[in-house]
Amino acid sequence: MEKIAAEHPIPMYWVRPARILSAAQGMHRFVWDLHGEPPKSLNKEFPISAIVHDTPLLPLGAWALPGTYTVRLTVDGKQFTQPLTLKMDPRIKTPLPDLQAQAALQAGAASGMNQSFDALSQVQSVRAQLKESLSKAKGKLADSLEDLDKQCAALAGATTSTFFGTPPSGKKPENFSTLNQHFGQLLGIADSADAAPTTQARKVYAELAEQLDSLLKRWNDLKRNSVPQLSSQLRKSGLEAIDASKPLRARHEQAGDGDDEP
């Protein structure tokens, strides 16, 4: 809670505390919020629809579909399982195929967020290493470092403050930052009603997925070719090679105070 308080200028009595299953002896109650694992997001925030002591940090993961699940508890290397049946609210009359279509879009949006976030982390890590090498390199090597950094900067980009419904004439090329942001907004839209995704939502998802695939191909091409070639030049100059898998030191997740928009 102290970490959340430091990052969010809101009263902590609104916040849902982390729920950790106790390891103490006896019976314990643990409530599943029916969501999957939260996706990796550059824009974490608390919604304006606050609930005292139970306001979750968004985004949440995709909703679980009605069906049979297995609860697994591992204690001292031993596993205990128990079946669990999840039923739809009887007041909701949405057909199962529509719920499945909704869940598929949510899962796709969450996957897009995770992929764009992970790729962005790699790009930012490489840029940090390039910056360090640039302070020591000279001549053509320095030029090559700057050229790769420009290509990485275009892939990384930055999140925007514009609304999601930007007219086609005002659309700009996606980057890993905006993709993470836009997939997150699409996840919120899919989560806004117990209904099948609209035609517009499906179209937006297809466009974002295509952009993500294109950017990942560009990034993988740089990792396979430009990064190894430049690393070879760096080693010849007595400098450290670039490692695209090196963890990024600085945390780039951001969090907001809350917003009406999903």
Secondary structure as GFF3:
##gff-version 3
##sequence-region A 1 262
A	DSSP	alpha_helix	2	7	.	.	.	ID=ss1
A	DSSP	three_ten_helix	12	14	.	.	.	ID=ss2
A	DSSP	beta_strand	43	45	.	.	.	ID=ss3
A	DSSP	beta_strand	67	75	.	.	.	ID=ss4
A	DSSP	beta_strand	78	86	.	.	.	ID=ss5
A	DSSP	alpha_helix	96	134	.	.	.	ID=ss6
A	DSSP	alpha_helix	139	156	.	.	.	ID=ss7
A	DSSP	three_ten_helix	168	170	.	.	.	ID=ss8
A	DSSP	alpha_helix	176	190	.	.	.	ID=ss9
A	DSSP	alpha_helix	199	221	.	.	.	ID=ss10
A	DSSP	pi_helix	222	226	.	.	.	ID=ss11
A	DSSP	alpha_helix	227	236	.	.	.	ID=ss12
A	DSSP	beta_strand	254	256	.	.	.	ID=ss13
###
